[in-house]
Amino acid sequence: MKTTLQNSTYHSLLRVFSVVFAVVLVFDSGALIPATKGLSTSTQEYLANVVGVQVGVSPTEVNQLTARITELEGELEAKDREIAVNFNEPSSNGMDKSTLIISIILFILLILILLNYVLDFIRSRDRLAL
């Protein structure tokens, strides 16, 4: 099979990526099913709450008691955040950042696809003119 400009790997990847980002954008924005927007938002907030840093110190009695108190306070704060995430409605003051980023990526992919087809058309027209 001869690889032409119309079915090159680059063109195929651009088309596949644009379809994938379009599906993700529809899911993340809640365009078809509004529940998917809430699911996406709560998942992002949960992942943001899970990320943490641990530091090691030589164990003493005071350090162990302080560590236990800090651990219990952390668990309490985590439970409070989970409750807040579950009860808070997603903010409707605009577009989510993730939806905006996915939209920008999809727009760039579509511009690249359009640019590729325009340049292929110009190249094939020049070849026919010769």
N, C-alpha and C positions, 0 to 999 in steps of 0.2 A: 504494500500500500504506500503510495507516494504521499508524503506530508506536504500539503500546500499551506499557504498563508491562512486560508479560511479555517482549516481544522488543525492548526498547530497546537502544541501543548499549552503555550501561553494563552491563546484564545480560549481554549477549553477550561483552563484554570480560572481565568477571569469570569467566565460564565458560571462556573460552579460556585465560586466564592460569592458572586453577586446573588445567586439564588439562596445560598446558605444565610447570608447576612439579611436578605429580605425576609426569610422565614423567622430568623431570630428577632428582627425588628418588629414583626407582627406579633410575636409572642411577648416581647418585652414591653411594647406600647399598649397591649391589651386591646388592639383594634377589633379582633373578632370575638374574643371572650374576655370581658373585663376582669375576671378572676386571675388571669395570667399576669396582669400588671401588678396586682397585690402580691402574688406569689413571687414574682421577680424582685419586687421591692423588699419584701420581708426576708427573702433569701440573702440579698445583699447586706441588709442590716445585721442579720444573724452572723454572717461571715465576718463582718467588720467587728462584731463584739467578741468573736472567738479568738481573734489574733491577739497575742500577748507576748511578754518578754519575761524570762526567768533569770535570776541572778543567784549565784551560789556564795554562801558565807560559811565560815567554820562554825559548827553547831555549839552553842552554849545553852544554858537553861533559859536565859532571857531571850536569846534569839529564837529558840523553839517556841516559847510562849507567844512572842511577837509574830512569828510566822503563822502560828495557828490562828491567832486573832485576825491577822491579815487575810488568811485563807477563808475564814468564816465570813468576814466582811465582803470579800470578793464574791463568794457564793451568794450572799444576800443581794449584792448589787447586780449580779448576773440574773438572779430570779426577778428582781425589780425591772431590769431591762427587758426580759422576756415577756413579762406581764405588760409592760408599756408597749412593746412591739405588737403584742396580740390585741390590745385594746385600742391603740391609736389607729385612726384611719389614715391611709396614705395621703400625703399632702397633695392638694390639687392646685397649687399655686404656680403651675407651669409644667414644663416637660422635665422628666427625670434626666440626670446626666448620662446614664447608660443609654437611654433612648436617643439622646442627642448624639452621642459618640457613634453609635451604630448607624444612625442616619447619615452622618458625615462620611463614614467609611463606605457605606453603600453608594452614596453620591459620587465619591472618588472612583469607585470601581466602575460605575456606569459611565463616567466621563472617560476612563481609560478604554472601555469597550468601544464607545463611540469614536474616540480618537483612532483606535486601531482599525476600525472599519473604514473610516475616512482616508487614512493613510494607505490602506490596502487598495481602496478604489482609485486613488490618485496614482499609485504605482502601477496598477493594472492598466489604467488609461494611458499612461506614458509608454508602457510596453506595446500596447496596440497601435499607438501613433507611430512607433518606429517601424 
